[in-house]
Amino acid sequence: MKVEQLVGTRFKERPADCVIESHALMIKGGYMKNVGNGIYSELPILRIITKKIENIIREEMDAIDCQEVLFPVVLPADLWKESGRYESVGSELVRLSDRNDSKLVLGMTHEEAAVHLVREYGNTYSKYPFAVYQIQRKFRDEARPRAGMIRVREFTMKDAYSFHTSQEDLEKTYEKYYDAYFKIFKRAGIPEVIAVKSDSGMMGGSVSHEYMLLTDAGEDSIVICNDCDYKSNMEAADMIVENTALPEAELKMVETPDCKTIEAVCNFLKSDVKSSCKAVVYQKNMTDEYVVAFIRGDLEINETKFRNLVGEEIHAADITADCGLVAGYIGPYGITDNCTYYIDKSLKGIGNVVCGANKEGYHYTGLNLERDLGNVEYFDFAKAVEGGICPVCGKHSITIKRGIEVGNIFQLGTKYTKAMNMQYSDENGELKYPIMGCYGIGVGRLAASVCEAHRDDYGPIWPITIAPYEVHICALRADDEEVKSLADSIYEKLKADKVDVIYDDRNIRPGAMFSDADLIAAPVRVVVSPKNLKEDVVEISTRDKTVQMRIPKDNAVKEIKALIAELYKAYEV
């Protein structure tokens, strides 16, 4: 391929609407073009990269006996009704009707399709275990698409689904995928990815992990212990709290005029916010029933943990005049029966708490939860905090970092097979439900994540395993016959040896040529110029600047191929 034939325009200026660097570089470099909100067309450079990523994924999935299939993008709504997700999943799922008014959905995930595919095949224990995977386009009506390919509405995903007759067998397979994913990420150029405990969310299941690339551009908060191996997504992180036991005091209602925030109350009463009780009010999506979370005043609610505790989707409450709750003055003592409430374990054992009195302009001091409420059940729904206590080693060693989720794996159990009545006959002829696992990787997000992790001010620094081209030849002064002849010769020889090579023989300024080369970012660059030919050499360098050498022109092809082989070694697994 010659640069002059490469479809896509490269820009000198940084696009103004890009919030992270990988997005800016991939727009600037002619990798993709925005079509709509969270929807992109992939130009040839990005398509080459994503195809290479897909091939790596295929090789690693095939190596653990996962078989490739292809599910439809458009699915009958009846499949999702079988699983119950047609009603339970929110507006992320696109629902539509065809000309016959048959209800359809756009596939945003394919658990239902996977069960439908193998429901008859897996009717006897002798067929198990087995697994299938696909690489397919999906659509999720993401509320806030951002950051280029990191968070989009239309995307390419690898999904794998495994089926088992025992939890033990699922766990063995889960370990295979757990390890295979690390191989995939290393081969794709981001061996620094870590696996963290995660929340299963709408997927269901009891055990799940996310693979995270730690970067400030990430949207996820990752809780990490600096002294042991504990790692968790913030959504699933345990919160360990040390409370100071205050001496008991008499329960008193005190006037706190115009004090509707926990900070205002504590300032007015000159009390420690760590001995206060904060109320956060939600409503259940289905019924609008009020649900109140009580937590220590200095902490925040982990809404994922709280939603899981409630057991259904919730939203921020609209506190009306007749609901029985007094906004700004809500407390657990004397609260209305018109709600359900939960108390976080951060309030346990304090003994002397400041809280709302459920009366306009008043708070209680001296609340002792066990004494004044009776038998109190505590729950964990607080957000982990920097410097917090590790739930594994018990040290004050928690740190919080940002990360991009590049993959996830779930132990789904029988959620979908039961709902969709997939059964098999065991050795004794008894009917049982298979146990499932599922395993996902976003292809475009992985490409963007690699760019985010490995770049400089001039462009991406692609690993050779997924780079659009292995070699970029720059012919400076292609109007010079000797330069053109040698550059053409190197280009043709590399092509004949099946090297992925792109060749720039445009008659443009060196600065513009090198700028495009930085954006295309082939790992190996070859410069042929009149200056070098005076010494019968060519310049060979790597995009990351770790290798820079001048090689006799007759040895150029041999040295280029040797350098390519050396670069590949770094990504072997």
SEZA-192868 format. One record per residue (C-alpha): residue in three letters; x, y, z. Coordinates in steps of 0.02 Angstrom, whole numbers, padded with zeros to 5 digits, always signed. Layout:
BEGIN
AlaXYZ...
This chain:
BEGIN
Met+00000+00000+00000Lys+00059+00175-00041Val+00014+00320+00072Glu-00055+00419-00075Gln-00184+00281-00102Leu-00232+00262+00082Val-00413+00312+00110Gly-00427+00434+00255Thr-00366+00608+00293Arg-00237+00652+00425Phe-00247+00820+00511Lys-00117+00933+00588Glu-00234+01008+00719Arg-00305+00916+00868Pro-00495+00892+00854Ala-00581+01006+00978Asp-00718+00888+01036Cys-00608+00743+01093Val-00597+00720+01281Ile-00455+00593+01285Glu-00294+00578+01185Ser-00329+00410+01101His-00490+00480+01029Ala-00401+00635+00966Leu-00259+00537+00887Met-00374+00412+00801Ile-00480+00552+00726Lys-00327+00656+00681Gly-00239+00505+00607Gly-00380+00452+00491Tyr-00429+00296+00588Met-00614+00329+00606Lys-00750+00455+00568Asn-00898+00504+00674Val-01066+00459+00597Gly-01180+00498+00744Asn-01180+00507+00933Gly-01072+00359+00987Ile-01068+00286+00811Tyr-00912+00280+00702Ser-00856+00216+00533Glu-00688+00126+00536Leu-00566+00184+00402Pro-00440+00061+00329Ile-00304+00089+00460Leu-00418+00049+00606Arg-00500-00095+00514Ile-00329-00176+00491Ile-00295-00157+00678Thr-00463-00227+00731Lys-00446-00375+00612Lys-00277-00415+00690Ile-00353-00405+00864Glu-00494-00519+00808Asn-00368-00645+00742Ile-00275-00646+00908Ile-00439-00675+00998Arg-00487-00815+00878Glu-00321-00903+00903Glu-00335-00898+01092Met-00518-00951+01093Asp-00484-01093+00972Ala-00338-01149+01082Ile-00459-01184+01226Asp-00584-01274+01114Cys-00710-01133+01100Gln-00798-01145+00932Glu-00843-00994+00826Val-01025-00960+00781Leu-01121-00806+00729Phe-01281-00742+00808Pro-01401-00620+00726Val-01393-00434+00761Val-01584-00424+00759Leu-01671-00546+00876Pro-01853-00587+00910Ala-01915-00503+01068Asp-01987-00670+01122Leu-01812-00734+01162Trp-01783-00589+01280Lys-01957-00612+01353Glu-01910-00792+01393Ser-01763-00734+01497Gly-01861-00591+01574Arg-01740-00460+01513Tyr-01858-00383+01385Glu-01947-00299+01530Ser-01806-00284+01656Val-01673-00204+01547Gly-01693-00018+01527Ser-01681+00098+01377Glu-01508+00033+01332Leu-01599-00107+01240Val-01667-00049+01073Arg-01842-00120+01043Leu-01924-00111+00872Ser-02058-00190+00763Asp-02050-00258+00586Arg-02180-00230+00448Asn-02287-00369+00521Asp-02283-00285+00691Ser-02175-00426+00762Lys-02074-00364+00910Leu-01885-00365+00888Val-01730-00307+00982Leu-01555-00256+00928Gly-01432-00374+01011Met-01331-00284+01145Thr-01278-00452+01219His-01316-00630+01163Glu-01350-00744+01312Glu-01526-00779+01248Ala-01464-00815+01073Ala-01331-00933+01140Val-01457-01034+01241His-01575-01039+01092Leu-01434-01102+00979Val-01386-01252+01087Arg-01549-01288+01179Glu-01583-01446+01079Tyr-01401-01493+01052Gly-01364-01495+01239Asn-01505-01617+01286Thr-01392-01751+01359Tyr-01247-01748+01483Ser-01132-01833+01358Lys-01121-01671+01256Tyr-01047-01571+01399Pro-00944-01466+01423Phe-00943-01360+01267Ala-00921-01177+01222Val-00957-01062+01076Tyr-00902-00885+01033Gln-00940-00751+00907Ile-00863-00587+00849Gln-01010-00478+00804Arg-01077-00301+00792Lys-01191-00246+00933Phe-01294-00095+00978Arg-01321-00026+01153Asp-01412+00139+01170Glu-01281+00208+01288Ala-01343+00361+01382Arg-01176+00453+01380Pro-01063+00394+01238Arg-00893+00476+01251Ala-00706+00454+01226Gly-00712+00388+01049Met-00710+00198+01041Ile-00701+00182+01230Arg-00887+00211+01257Val-00995+00195+01102Arg-01168+00139+01053Glu-01121+00026+00907Phe-00972-00087+00933Thr-00889-00253+00891Met-00884-00379+01031Lys-00815-00552+01059Asp-00936-00653+01163Ala-00905-00831+01221Tyr-01029-00942+01313Ser-00985-01104+01400Phe-01107-01239+01461His-01076-01362+01603Thr-01155-01498+01708Ser-01069-01448+01871Gln-01004-01294+01960Glu-00835-01379+01975Asp-00823-01397+01786Leu-00876-01215+01761Glu-00739-01158+01879Lys-00607-01258+01784Thr-00663-01179+01621Tyr-00675-01007+01701Glu-00490-01023+01747Lys-00448-01062+01565Tyr-00533-00904+01506Tyr-00458-00805+01649Asp-00284-00855+01588Ala-00326-00843+01402Tyr-00379-00663+01424Phe-00210-00615+01494Lys-00130-00696+01342Ile-00243-00597+01226Phe-00204-00432+01310Lys-00017-00466+01311Arg-00018-00511+01126Ala-00120-00355+01089Gly+00011-00248+01174Ile-00057-00211+01348Pro+00018-00341+01467Glu-00010-00217+01610Val-00196-00260+01615Ile-00256-00321+01786Ala-00408-00426+01834Val-00522-00358+01969Lys-00674-00421+02062Ser-00830-00346+01984Asp-01018-00329+01998Ser-01116-00445+01883Gly-01250-00314+01849Met-01386-00359+01726Met-01287-00512+01669Gly-01324-00603+01830Gly-01216-00735+01913Ser-01119-00738+02074Val-00937-00728+02018Ser-00866-00605+01891His-00704-00518+01848Glu-00662-00368+01742Tyr-00496-00341+01653Met-00439-00163+01680Leu-00309-00055+01598Leu-00259+00072+01728Thr-00259+00246+01653Asp-00319+00418+01703Ala-00430+00416+01548Gly-00533+00272+01620Glu-00712+00293+01679Asp-00708+00152+01807Ser-00640+00173+01982Ile-00529+00029+02035Val-00496-00010+02218Ile-00323-00082+02245Cys-00227-00133+02401Asn-00045-00081+02398Asp+00004-00218+02522Cys-00086-00373+02453Asp-00170-00436+02295Tyr-00343-00365+02329Lys-00415-00281+02174Ser-00595-00236+02142Asn-00703-00123+02037Met-00775+00012+02148Glu-00950-00058+02113Ala-00905-00222+02199Ala-00776-00164+02326Asp-00803-00208+02509Met-00796-00061+02628Ile-00715-00090+02798Val-00749+00048+02924Glu-00671+00084+03093Asn-00796+00181+03197Thr-00753+00277+03355Ala-00866+00219+03496Leu-00936+00376+03576Pro-01010+00374+03752Glu-01198+00352+03756Ala-01304+00507+03779Glu-01487+00548+03801Leu-01589+00553+03641Lys-01640+00734+03615Met-01733+00826+03478Val-01648+00992+03444Glu-01695+01134+03331Thr-01581+01151+03178Pro-01658+01290+03073Asp-01613+01293+02888Cys-01492+01146+02911Lys-01537+01029+02769Thr-01364+00959+02731Ile-01256+00852+02843Glu-01118+00982+02836Ala-01237+01122+02891Val-01305+01016+03034Cys-01132+00969+03100Asn-01071+01148+03087Phe-01224+01211+03181Leu-01208+01078+03318Lys-01017+01084+03318Ser-01014+00894+03302Asp-00902+00776+03205Val-00972+00727+03035Lys-00909+00550+03071Ser-01039+00534+03209Ser-01182+00591+03098Cys-01309+00492+02997Lys-01346+00545+02819Ala-01505+00493+02725Val-01507+00462+02537Val-01679+00428+02463Tyr-01721+00324+02309Gln-01878+00254+02228Lys-01901+00083+02150Asn-01921+00095+01962Met-02068-00024+01951Thr-02174+00037+02097Asp-02104+00208+02147Glu-02094+00141+02326Tyr-01975+00246+02431Val-01812+00168+02489Val-01697+00260+02610Ala-01511+00226+02635Phe-01436+00282+02801Ile-01247+00300+02803Arg-01112+00389+02903Gly-01109+00572+02857Asp-00934+00577+02782Leu-00961+00428+02665Glu-01046+00406+02497Ile-01171+00276+02437Asn-01109+00141+02318Glu-01266+00139+02212Thr-01225-00027+02130Lys-01209-00116+02297Phe-01366-00029+02360Arg-01465-00075+02204Asn-01412-00256+02225Leu-01467-00249+02407Val-01638-00181+02359Gly-01650-00314+02225Glu-01717-00206+02084Glu-01682-00048+01986Ile-01696+00116+02081His-01685+00302+02042Ala-01660+00462+02140Ala-01819+00502+02233Asp-01942+00641+02204Ile-01990+00681+02385Thr-02169+00744+02380Ala-02265+00837+02516Asp-02377+00688+02553Cys-02249+00547+02554Gly-02211+00558+02740Leu-02026+00600+02716Val-01960+00772+02763Ala-01820+00820+02644Gly-01663+00872+02738Tyr-01724+00804+02904Ile-01742+00616+02876Gly-01680+00495+03010Pro-01708+00312+03057Tyr-01792+00350+03224Gly-01977+00383+03198Ile-01969+00368+03010Thr-02131+00347+02914Asp-02196+00173+02874Asn-02216+00233+02695Cys-02040+00174+02649Thr-01911+00037+02668Tyr-01745+00085+02745Tyr-01572+00009+02761Ile-01430+00054+02879Asp-01249+00045+02825Lys-01124-00040+02940Ser-01026+00123+02948Leu-01150+00176+03083Lys-01126+00020+03189Gly-01060+00046+03365Ile-01047+00236+03365Gly-01169+00249+03511Asn-01207+00434+03496Val-01269+00486+03324Val-01337+00647+03251Cys-01480+00617+03129Gly-01637+00692+03056Ala-01790+00697+03169Asn-01917+00677+03027Lys-01983+00850+03072Glu-01950+01010+02977Gly-01809+01107+03060Tyr-01760+00974+03188His-01627+00840+03215Tyr-01592+00712+03349Thr-01432+00704+03450Gly-01381+00555+03555Leu-01462+00421+03446Asn-01403+00247+03494Leu-01460+00133+03355Glu-01468-00029+03453Arg-01545+00053+03607Asp-01672+00161+03517Leu-01717+00054+03366Gly-01702-00120+03440Asn-01634-00261+03333Val-01535-00172+03195Glu-01472-00260+03038Tyr-01323-00179+02955Phe-01274-00188+02771Asp-01123-00140+02666Phe-01165-00010+02534Ala-01033+00125+02564Lys-00906+00175+02432Ala-00726+00127+02467Val-00613+00275+02504Glu-00430+00318+02476Gly-00328+00259+02625Gly-00467+00142+02681Ile-00447-00029+02760Cys-00412-00176+02645Pro-00543-00314+02670Val-00409-00446+02643Cys-00253-00392+02738Gly-00337-00268+02857Lys-00212-00127+02827His-00250+00055+02787Ser-00180+00027+02614Ile-00324+00054+02492Thr-00290+00165+02343Ile-00412+00211+02205Lys-00359+00220+02023Arg-00448+00248+01859Gly-00463+00111+01730Ile-00538+00060+01563Glu-00629-00107+01561Val-00559-00206+01413Gly-00641-00373+01452Asn-00753-00464+01574Ile-00796-00642+01625Phe-00947-00704+01723Gln-01004-00864+01806Leu-01187-00850+01758Gly-01252-01008+01841Thr-01423-01066+01781Lys-01505-00894+01764Tyr-01533-00909+01576Thr-01550-01097+01555Lys-01687-01103+01688Ala-01779-00952+01620Met-01772-01023+01443Asn-01803-01204+01495Met-01642-01278+01427Gln-01621-01450+01507Tyr-01515-01605+01488Ser-01534-01784+01548Asp-01400-01836+01671Glu-01326-02011+01695Asn-01483-02064+01790Gly-01604-01992+01664Glu-01650-01845+01775Leu-01679-01675+01694Lys-01563-01537+01750Tyr-01518-01360+01697Pro-01344-01328+01625Ile-01231-01202+01711Met-01164-01060+01603Gly-01013-00947+01595Cys-00993-00797+01480Tyr-00838-00703+01425Gly-00828-00538+01329Ile-00699-00424+01248Gly-00738-00262+01156Val-00630-00258+00999Gly-00638-00072+00960Arg-00621-00026+01143Leu-00466-00136+01154Ala-00388-00047+01004Ala-00424+00124+01081Ser-00359+00066+01250Val-00194+00012+01174Cys-00180+00183+01093Glu-00220+00267+01259Ala-00085+00167+01348His+00050+00181+01215Arg+00066+00348+01127Asp+00165+00509+01127Asp+00127+00687+01074Tyr+00141+00640+00890Gly+00034+00486+00876Pro+00001+00307+00933Ile+00141+00184+00968Trp+00062+00023+00909Pro+00134-00146+00959Ile+00189-00240+00806Thr+00061-00377+00837Ile-00086-00262+00796Ala-00004-00117+00704Pro-00087-00073+00538Tyr+00081-00096+00452Glu+00242-00172+00514Val+00354-00057+00410His+00335+00120+00346Ile+00455+00172+00206Cys+00486+00358+00187Ala+00567+00409+00022Leu+00632+00586+00049Arg+00651+00671-00118Ala+00565+00536-00219Asp+00603+00643-00371Asp+00785+00588-00348Glu+00806+00435-00461Glu+00926+00345-00344Val+00813+00372-00193Lys+00659+00314-00288Ser+00745+00161-00358Leu+00810+00100-00189Ala+00646+00138-00097Asp+00547+00048-00232Ser+00664-00101-00221Ile+00649-00115-00030Tyr+00459-00098-00045Glu+00442-00236-00174Lys+00558-00355-00082Leu+00465-00332+00083Lys+00298-00358-00002Ala+00364-00517-00083Asp+00416-00578+00090Lys+00238-00548+00155Val+00286-00401+00265Asp+00146-00277+00301Val+00223-00121+00226Ile+00163+00053+00181Tyr+00265+00163+00066Asp+00267+00353+00057Asp+00342+00416-00105Arg+00246+00578-00114Asn+00343+00733-00161Ile+00309+00827+00002Arg+00411+00907+00140Pro+00501+00786+00259Gly+00410+00861+00410Ala+00239+00824+00334Met+00294+00648+00285Phe+00360+00609+00459Ser+00203+00682+00539Asp+00095+00561+00440Ala+00213+00419+00481Asp+00196+00458+00667Leu+00006+00453+00653Ile+00002+00292+00552Ala+00129+00227+00678Ala+00206+00074+00597Pro+00330+00005+00725Val+00476+00006+00601Arg+00520+00157+00496Val+00640+00156+00350Val+00704+00322+00282Val+00786+00330+00110Ser+00859+00501+00070Pro+00994+00581-00037Lys+01095+00622+00119Asn+01097+00439+00175Leu+01136+00374+00002Lys+01294+00478-00003Glu+01355+00354+00129Asp+01264+00205+00049Val+01153+00181+00202Val+00970+00190+00250Glu+00900+00242+00418Ile+00801+00112+00515Ser+00712+00160+00676Thr+00567+00108+00784Arg+00414+00214+00818Asp+00451+00213+01005Lys+00628+00280+00972Thr+00712+00134+01061Val+00803+00081+00902Gln+00891+00200+00783Met+01023+00136+00664Arg+01102+00166+00495Ile+01120+00009+00392Pro+01213-00022+00227Lys+01081-00011+00092Asp+01117-00186+00027Asn+01079-00260+00200Ala+00923-00156+00229Val+00791-00289+00195Lys+00881-00420+00300Glu+00899-00299+00448Ile+00719-00242+00434Lys+00655-00421+00443Ala+00770-00460+00588Leu+00705-00308+00683Ile+00526-00360+00649Ala+00560-00534+00718Glu+00640-00458+00873Leu+00490-00345+00903Tyr+00370-00492+00895Lys+00466-00584+01030Ala+00412-00456+01160Tyr+00231-00511+01139Glu+00253-00699+01140Val+00152-00796+01270
